């Protein structure tokens, strides 16, 4: 997971970990990002989108909506 300009780019390992987290029900997506220190490291205010491998685009809206909702509650 890395930030390029104002876009959070997720790779195959990130997608695998997100899918496992959601399937296992161990934690929700916000908790996952907090554990990964993504929410704390990134300035969410300037974040304009997320990018995932194309074959995992079904997660894009879920991830982006989660980050936008979290951002809205923090600012």
Backbone bond lengths (Angstrom), bond angles and torsions (degrees), N, CA, C in turn:
res aa  C-N    CA-C-N  psi(-1)  N-CA   C-N-CA  omega(-1)  CA-C   N-CA-C  phi
1 X - - - 1.433 - - 1.525 107.13 -
2 X 1.310 114.82 127.49 1.458 118.35 177.50 1.518 109.32 -146.92
3 X 1.310 113.80 158.79 1.454 119.47 178.06 1.518 108.19 -105.04
4 X 1.318 115.61 126.01 1.462 121.68 176.05 1.521 105.80 -119.39
5 X 1.326 114.96 113.75 1.462 121.29 -172.32 1.524 108.21 56.27
6 X 1.298 119.06 -118.49 1.467 121.11 -178.83 1.523 112.52 -110.49
7 X 1.329 116.53 24.42 1.459 121.39 -179.03 1.532 109.05 -119.98
8 X 1.324 115.94 132.66 1.458 121.61 175.02 1.519 107.77 -87.42
9 X 1.312 117.52 117.77 1.461 122.23 -177.39 1.533 108.90 -103.48
10 X 1.330 115.51 122.58 1.452 121.77 179.68 1.525 109.22 -106.86
11 X 1.323 116.52 138.99 1.457 120.52 178.70 1.531 109.76 -101.29
12 X 1.334 116.44 -174.46 1.461 121.28 -176.04 1.524 112.47 -61.64
13 X 1.320 117.85 -38.61 1.466 120.79 179.28 1.527 110.23 -66.07
14 X 1.316 116.93 -41.10 1.464 120.59 177.35 1.526 110.44 -59.60
15 X 1.330 116.10 -46.85 1.464 121.05 -179.62 1.524 110.14 -61.96
16 X 1.322 117.49 -43.42 1.464 121.01 177.98 1.527 110.55 -58.83
17 X 1.325 116.20 -45.68 1.466 120.45 -179.25 1.524 112.02 -65.11
18 X 1.321 117.00 -38.83 1.459 120.47 177.81 1.523 110.10 -65.45
19 X 1.319 116.97 -46.68 1.471 119.91 179.56 1.533 111.20 -60.92
20 X 1.322 116.53 -42.46 1.470 120.40 178.89 1.530 110.32 -62.61
21 X 1.319 116.34 -43.83 1.464 120.88 -179.87 1.519 110.98 -60.93
22 X 1.325 116.68 -46.23 1.462 120.34 -179.35 1.527 111.88 -66.98
23 X 1.331 116.41 -40.80 1.463 120.60 -178.17 1.525 111.47 -69.00
24 X 1.323 116.20 -42.08 1.463 120.51 -176.58 1.527 112.04 -74.78
25 X 1.322 116.67 -22.56 1.450 119.75 -179.30 1.523 112.75 70.33
26 X 1.330 116.62 19.20 1.465 120.95 -178.16 1.523 111.41 -67.34
27 X 1.308 115.22 -35.28 1.460 121.40 179.23 1.523 107.69 -159.45
28 X 1.325 115.44 163.40 1.456 117.61 176.17 1.525 109.21 -85.88
29 X 1.310 116.26 177.04 1.457 120.91 -173.79 1.532 112.31 -66.62
30 X 1.325 117.70 -36.93 1.467 120.00 176.88 1.523 109.90 -62.73
31 X 1.325 117.52 -45.02 1.462 120.62 178.13 1.524 110.73 -61.23
32 X 1.328 117.06 -39.73 1.466 120.96 177.76 1.521 110.43 -59.67
33 X 1.335 117.27 -47.77 1.463 120.41 179.84 1.524 111.58 -65.58
34 X 1.329 116.92 -35.33 1.464 119.58 177.50 1.525 110.58 -65.91
35 X 1.323 117.31 -43.78 1.471 121.48 178.57 1.527 110.14 -62.27
36 X 1.321 116.58 -39.18 1.462 120.82 179.23 1.529 111.96 -77.51
37 X 1.317 116.06 -2.52 1.463 123.97 -179.02 1.530 112.94 60.28
38 X 1.324 115.80 26.93 1.458 119.93 178.49 1.523 110.01 -76.49
39 X 1.306 116.61 -43.28 1.457 119.40 -177.57 1.531 110.38 -65.57
40 X 1.311 117.41 -35.62 1.460 119.93 -177.45 1.525 111.81 -79.04
41 X 1.314 117.64 -32.66 1.459 121.96 -175.79 1.525 111.06 -77.44
42 X 1.305 116.33 -38.40 1.465 120.40 -175.53 1.516 111.56 -85.97
43 X 1.293 115.40 146.71 1.458 120.59 168.59 1.526 105.91 -86.46
44 X 1.303 116.13 95.71 1.461 120.03 -174.83 1.521 112.49 -64.33
45 X 1.314 116.89 -24.33 1.454 119.82 -178.05 1.531 111.41 -58.33
46 X 1.332 117.32 -37.62 1.466 121.37 -176.81 1.528 112.77 -92.14
47 X 1.314 117.94 -4.77 1.461 121.10 -177.64 1.525 109.60 -69.09
48 X 1.329 116.30 129.96 1.469 120.54 -176.86 1.523 113.79 -113.89
49 X 1.333 118.08 -3.49 1.454 119.19 179.57 1.506 112.66 172.92
50 X 1.316 114.42 176.71 1.460 121.84 176.03 1.521 108.11 -128.44
51 X 1.324 115.22 153.85 1.459 121.48 178.95 1.529 107.56 -131.06
52 X 1.325 115.43 130.70 1.461 121.76 179.30 1.519 108.53 -128.67
53 X 1.334 116.77 161.45 1.463 118.43 172.83 1.536 108.61 -55.34
54 X 1.324 116.44 139.84 1.464 121.62 -171.94 1.525 113.99 -54.02
55 X 1.321 116.82 -39.17 1.469 118.80 -177.61 1.533 112.97 -72.04
56 X 1.316 116.92 -4.73 1.469 121.34 177.13 1.525 110.89 -116.32
57 X 1.309 116.20 24.77 1.464 121.00 -176.18 1.534 112.88 -64.29
58 X 1.340 117.05 -16.35 1.462 119.93 177.68 1.526 111.97 -62.67
59 X 1.317 117.48 -23.27 1.464 121.14 179.58 1.526 112.83 -86.21
60 X 1.311 117.07 -14.89 1.466 120.34 -172.72 1.524 111.88 -56.77
61 X 1.300 116.91 -49.80 1.462 120.29 -178.00 1.527 111.46 -64.78
62 X 1.325 117.31 -39.46 1.463 121.28 179.27 1.527 110.69 -62.29
63 X 1.342 116.59 -47.82 1.461 121.32 -179.35 1.527 110.32 -64.89
64 X 1.314 116.96 -47.64 1.462 120.63 -177.37 1.523 111.23 -63.95
65 X 1.338 117.72 -44.66 1.466 120.78 178.68 1.523 111.12 -61.43
66 X 1.328 116.97 -39.59 1.466 120.93 178.55 1.522 110.80 -62.21
67 X 1.319 117.10 -46.40 1.463 120.79 -179.77 1.531 111.43 -66.46
68 X 1.328 117.16 -40.06 1.473 120.17 178.23 1.522 110.91 -64.62
69 X 1.329 116.90 -42.98 1.473 120.45 178.82 1.524 110.75 -62.12
70 X 1.326 116.43 -43.69 1.465 120.80 179.73 1.521 109.34 -63.86
71 X 1.313 116.56 -43.97 1.458 122.02 -180.00 1.533 110.11 -59.66
72 X 1.310 116.66 -43.31 1.451 121.28 -179.44 1.510 113.13 -63.78
73 X 1.311 117.51 -31.08 1.465 121.13 -179.90 1.528 111.88 -80.45
74 X 1.331 116.49 -20.91 1.461 120.14 -176.48 1.518 113.20 -90.86
75 X 1.326 117.39 -20.69 1.468 119.61 -173.97 1.499 111.42 -119.54
